[in-house]
Amino acid sequence: MESPYVCLSHCWGSGQSIPVTKKSNYADQLGGIAWETLPQTFQDAVVFARKLQIRYMWIDSLCIVQDDRSDWAENTANMASVYQNGYLTLAATSAEDSRGGLFYAGHSSEVAFRRKLPHFSDMESGHSTQRNKSAAGFPLLKRAWIYQERLLSPRILHFTHHELLWECLEGSICQCLLGSEPFSPSDSPVSPSRSPSSPGRINHLPQDCSIGLDGSDEASRLIAWHNILVKYSKLTITYHTDRLSALSGIAQQFGRPYASQYLAGMWKEQICYDLIWISLDAGSSPRPLNWSVPSWSWASIEGAV
């Protein structure tokens, strides 16, 4: 029986150094990593995992040899498996970098009168001002790499400034209950008969993104993929060359039921429709130099489509 492990979803941050595994320190890392060298978010995640009596943890900066291109490519290709098979994903949702930690004082002491606490649902619905305020409170959810980590994980516990929020296949619930959303079987991206460990599933996808994953008609599949791209392309990414890699886990699971051929962010079977994309930032979406993605792909530009 394989041992359970916890995944950590976090923002690396900018202008700071976080512990990473490289070729030069790989052997030393296998021997152990000094506790004091771990940033607050990593330490909090270890403490939480120990409370759950789980010995193992996946942290991307430590588990991938960052300056080894072959190791990076191999692990990127396995991202779907890593997050889907994890027992739980801990998300440092309100931390802008790895120093922010998971735990915040006052989770249960703050009382808000006539002021709704920010919720994830506000980011995709409601007034634009409300969406912007909510996005500011959840910097993790603005990152492109985090998109597939969130969608592929079977269970996620979000740590925010105001409260904890739980997401799983059955629904989502927060401490104040205002952002709680139960899922009905018709909303689930997984057919009721499918085993939770089945490799063809994608979790947490909104209904408009999840239809078409289990053999639905071609039109439903087309709409689902386009909705995924619309949401994903709005997110920020440090290196544009990672734009397709950060979506590869979702693409792998999306194409599995159809044995489809994936072509630079598009599908061969619906290529005529996938080619009909436009930039939402006309005039400010340059094509990066030395980027090998063909110009007919949405991934060839920076910005939302």
Long-range contacts (C-beta under 8 A, 24 or more apart in sequence): 3-55, 3-56, 4-54, 4-56, 4-86, 4-87, 5-54, 5-55, 5-56, 5-57, 5-58, 5-86, 5-87, 6-45, 6-48, 6-49, 6-52, 6-54, 6-56, 6-57, 6-58, 6-86, 6-87, 6-88, 6-89, 6-90, 7-57, 7-58, 7-82, 7-83, 7-86, 7-88, 7-89, 7-90, 7-149, 7-153, 8-41, 8-42, 8-45, 8-57, 8-58, 8-59, 8-60, 8-89, 8-90, 8-92, 9-89, 9-90, 9-91, 9-92, 9-140, 9-146, 9-149, 9-150, 9-153, 9-156, 10-41, 10-59, 10-91, 10-92, 10-95, 10-98, 10-140, 11-92, 11-95, 11-96, 11-97, 11-98, 11-100, 11-139, 11-140, 11-143, 11-146, 12-61, 12-97, 12-98, 12-238, 13-96, 13-97, 13-98, 13-99, 14-97, 14-238, 16-97, 16-98, 16-99, 18-61, 18-97, 18-98, 19-61, 19-62, 20-61, 20-62, 20-66, 21-61, 21-62, 21-63, 21-64, 21-65, 21-66, 22-65, 22-66, 22-67, 22-68, 23-65, 23-67, 23-68, 26-65, 29-62, 33-62, 39-97, 39-98, 39-99, 40-98, 40-99, 40-100, 40-101, 41-92, 41-95, 41-98, 41-99, 41-100, 41-101, 41-102, 42-98, 43-101, 44-101, 44-102, 44-103, 45-90, 45-92, 45-102, 48-90, 48-102, 49-90, 52-87, 52-88, 54-87, 54-88, 58-82, 58-86, 76-245, 76-248, 77-248, 77-252, 79-148, 79-149, 79-152, 79-248, 79-249, 80-148, 80-152, 80-199, 80-248, 80-249, 80-250, 80-252, 80-253, 81-199, 83-148, 83-149, 83-152, 83-153, 83-249, 84-152, 84-153, 84-154, 84-199, 84-201, 84-203, 84-253, 85-197, 86-153, 86-154, 87-155, 88-153, 88-155, 88-156, 88-157, 89-149, 89-150, 89-153, 89-155, 89-156, 89-157, 90-156, 90-157, 90-159, 91-140, 91-146, 91-150, 91-156, 91-157, 91-158, 91-159, 92-140, 92-159, 93-138, 93-139, 93-140, 93-141, 93-158, 93-159, 93-160, 93-165, 94-137, 94-138, 94-139, 94-140, 94-159, 94-160, 94-161, 95-139, 95-140, 95-159, 96-139, 102-159, 103-159, 104-159, 104-160, 104-161, 107-162, 107-163, 107-164, 107-175, 108-175, 110-162, 116-178, 117-162, 117-163, 117-176, 117-178, 117-179, 118-160, 118-162, 119-165, 119-174, 119-178, 119-179, 120-158, 120-165, 120-172, 120-179, 121-179, 121-181, 124-206, 137-161, 137-162, 142-235, 142-236, 143-235, 143-236, 143-237, 144-232, 144-235, 144-236, 144-237, 144-242, 144-243, 144-246, 144-247, 145-237, 145-242, 145-246, 146-235, 147-231, 147-232, 147-235, 147-246, 147-247, 147-250, 148-246, 148-247, 148-248, 148-249, 148-250, 150-204, 151-202, 151-203, 151-204, 151-205, 151-250, 152-202, 152-203, 152-249, 152-250, 152-253, 153-203, 153-204, 154-196, 154-203, 156-204, 167-204, 168-203, 169-196, 169-203, 189-213, 189-214, 190-214, 199-253, 199-256, 200-253, 200-256, 200-257, 201-253, 202-250, 202-253, 202-254, 213-253, 213-254, 213-257, 214-257, 215-257, 215-258, 218-269, 218-270, 221-258, 221-270, 222-270, 222-273, 224-254, 225-254, 225-267, 225-270, 225-274, 226-273, 226-274, 228-254, 229-265, 229-277, 229-298, 229-305, 230-304, 230-305, 233-298, 233-303, 233-304, 233-305, 234-304, 240-288, 240-291, 240-302, 241-288, 241-291, 243-293, 243-299, 244-293, 244-299, 263-297, 264-293, 264-294, 264-297, 264-299, 264-300, 265-293, 265-297, 265-298, 265-299, 266-297, 266-298, 277-305, 278-305, 279-303, 279-304, 279-305, 280-304, 280-305
